[in-house]
Amino acid sequence: MKYIDLRSDTITKPTKEMRKAIYEAEVGDDVYREDPSVNKLECLAAEITNKEASLFVPSGSMGNLLSLWINGGATTEVICASNSHIIQHEIGACSSIASILPISINSKKGILKAQDFEPLIKQSGIYDMARTSILEVENTIGGSIYPISNLKEIKALAEKNNLKVHMDGARLLNASVASKTKVNIITQYCDTVTFCLSKGLGAPMGSMLCGTKDFINEARRYRKMLGSGMRQIGLMAAAGIFALNNNIERLEIDHLRAKEIANVLNNGYSTFSVGK
Ligand SMILES: Cc1ncc(COP(=O)(O)O)c(C=O)c1O
């Protein structure tokens, strides 16, 4: 019997065309920065997010961790929504590995405003308190897209207080397609951003971490500390390149299908029908 598995967008499997791209990938040793496919993917991700550089990491969780570790780390705090992935679904790695203390904000859907963060910011110089280093936003969070106006105000608040903004953009491309907003318009309001290739974009693995050149150089060193010098990983980078070149626009079809399912579940009938 044929069934459709709707547990998660992580269940996606590579198509025949993506498998062909994997098969034909040019590879080299990425620890020496000699894998042409990885280099190409990292350029592409930096270009899409309009950041200086990017790094191919095995997972979104590792991308988040690297940002929290490098821009925050011990003696500091990250402020984020209480239902954020970094708190709920990363085995506490932010505190156990990055040594950063998460300070959580309860909010209905996880979409925060600058005024939610502001009263929780702690400056250095207070003798017995960790200082705030990072404001974290997850976009999308539980399927909700951050309004650009929130992001703009959060970034302004961060700048005023000398803090970084990290965006967990596991589904950044979904946010971009659904809101008809170019990715770089969204990412201009964060210092670092991760997005996943392994979800709706259909690649078997991997996420991109994007930021300044200095930050990415450091992230490359920290990634190695975590044991993720991935050698001939161009095979997987080729899947990522294929995904970014071919699978972004079709996310619209996923969104329409999800809405159709929601309609049936909520109302018992379908208001429209999406093609194959
Ligand atoms: C919002 C969000 N951030 C980060 C991740 C982590 O991605 P990965 O499973 O690649 O570690 C996920 C995974 O589902 C996610 O939903």
The ligand as an SDF file (V2000), in Angstrom:
LIG
                    3D

 16 16  0  0  0  0  0  0  0  0999 V2000
   13.5280   25.0970   13.7870 C   0  0  0  0  0  0  0  0  0  0  0  0
   14.5990   24.0610   13.6790 C   0  0  0  0  0  0  0  0  0  0  0  0
   15.8700   24.4300   13.9160 N   0  0  0  0  0  0  0  0  0  0  0  0
   16.8750   23.5460   13.8240 C   0  0  0  0  0  0  0  0  0  0  0  0
   16.6510   22.2350   13.4710 C   0  0  0  0  0  0  0  0  0  0  0  0
   17.7960   21.2990   13.4670 C   0  0  0  0  0  0  0  0  0  0  0  0
   18.0450   20.6890   12.2980 O   0  0  0  0  0  0  0  0  0  0  0  0
   18.8130   19.2870   12.2800 P   0  0  0  0  0  0  0  0  0  0  0  0
   17.7720   18.2440   12.4590 O   0  0  0  0  0  0  0  0  0  0  0  0
   19.4500   19.2890   10.9350 O   0  0  0  0  0  0  0  0  0  0  0  0
   19.8000   19.3120   13.3900 O   0  0  0  0  0  0  0  0  0  0  0  0
   15.3330   21.8090   13.2090 C   0  0  0  0  0  0  0  0  0  0  0  0
   15.0470   20.4140   12.8280 C   0  0  0  0  0  0  0  0  0  0  0  0
   13.9530   19.9550   12.6960 O   0  0  0  0  0  0  0  0  0  0  0  0
   14.2770   22.7500   13.3150 C   0  0  0  0  0  0  0  0  0  0  0  0
   13.0090   22.3950   13.1080 O   0  0  0  0  0  0  0  0  0  0  0  0
  1  2  1  0
  2  3  1  0
  2 15  2  0
  3  4  2  0
  4  5  1  0
  5  6  1  0
  5 12  2  0
  6  7  1  0
  7  8  1  0
  8  9  2  0
  8 10  1  0
  8 11  1  0
 12 13  1  0
 12 15  1  0
 13 14  2  0
 15 16  1  0
M  END
$$$$
